[in-house]
Amino acid sequence: MNFTEYALKNRAFVYFFVFVLVVGGIYSFFTMSKLEDPAITVKQAMVVTAYPGASAYQVELEVTDVLEKAIRSMGDLDHVSSRSMDDVSEIMVELSSTVPLAELQQKWDILRRKVMGAQAQLPDGAQPSIVMDDFGDVYGMFYAMTSDGFDYQEMSDYAELVRRSVLDIDGVSSVDVYGERQSCINVEFLEDKMANMGVHPAEIIMTLNGQNKTVYSGYFDSGEKRVRVNVNGAYKEIDDIRNLLIKGHEQDQIRLSDVARVTKGYVKPEREGLLYDTLPAIAISIAMEEGGNILQLGKKVDAKLSELKEDIIPAGIDFQKVFFQHLVCPLSKLSTPLTLYPISDRYNYIKIIIIHLISLTIRSSIGKFCPN
């Protein structure tokens, strides 16, 4: 069959076929998933457990070994490696390459259950284990939330508000906040006053450890009625800590402020910190769901942040765009000049154009010499 002759005799069908291809191409262009970096499936997870004050040997014996035995019982594992350091344990878990992608989240749920079941065997000083399995997330938007006149605690509160609000947007898979500083209460012993009043440091530590705990206080039976007993000893203000009576010195009425300086501050040394143009900042990273459109999602995130700025977030807190694929992705601006593309992309585009020109020239030459 001569396709050229058939096409000339059935022009209406050819026009319709071309029209369908053009409309389908335009529709696919505007609806297909757009992301500068593709989503990566990583079959690895890390289990991190903090054990403050313990040596590397203690961490290996009391934490890493216990967790590793529990993890190895889950099956479908390719490799498990661990590293024990002072104060912290890290265990890297890699699944077998034969595990289907559809079952990946189920395997991570099994890993979490195994780690959770081993928590009862860990020592008292060990903190709950953290399972991190989101290494494959691609963060297409990165903001720096800066402030002028706000402390880190207020910034953290507003960052959490932004995180919850952005997570409600369709197409957002996860939002991470980085650069927060954990607030704390510093108690500095005044050794000269402690010596004069006969207060031992262990007594102060016992006093602090015995307060601000949630304990079961029981019930009071009064005939047919049963009344719940509620003991509220929680700290509400820093003055509540300053006014604590030292155990063993109740008769002397020695309070914590008499033998120590109590101040509010932040944990030192600072583990995570971020500055943007010399201003303190908190990073907000946003990852898109698989199959989404980063161009449309970027506009939704911008609209949500503008809404929060107008209604809730006060003046002095701004959102600076550090990395934003909505503006970086070439598809966001069809009129982007070639000079604005990276050099590697320019070379690729030029190569494609040259190959197409050569192929068209060869096809035209073959058509002239071999018309049939």
FENBEL-V295417 format. One record per helix or strand of 3 or more residues. SS is the DSSP state (A for helix, B for strand). FROM is the first residue (numbers start at 1). LEN is the number of residues. If there is no record, write none. Layout:
ss: (SS:SS)
from: (FROM:FROM)
len: (LEN:LEN)
This chain:
ss: (A:A:B:A:B:B:A:A:B:B:A:B:B:A:A:B:B:A:A:B:B:A:B:A:A:A:A)
from: (3:11:44:56:77:88:101:119:130:139:152:172:183:191:201:219:225:238:256:260:279:294:317:325:330:338:343)
len: (7:21:7:19:9:8:17:3:3:9:16:7:7:7:9:4:4:5:4:7:10:18:8:4:3:3:27)
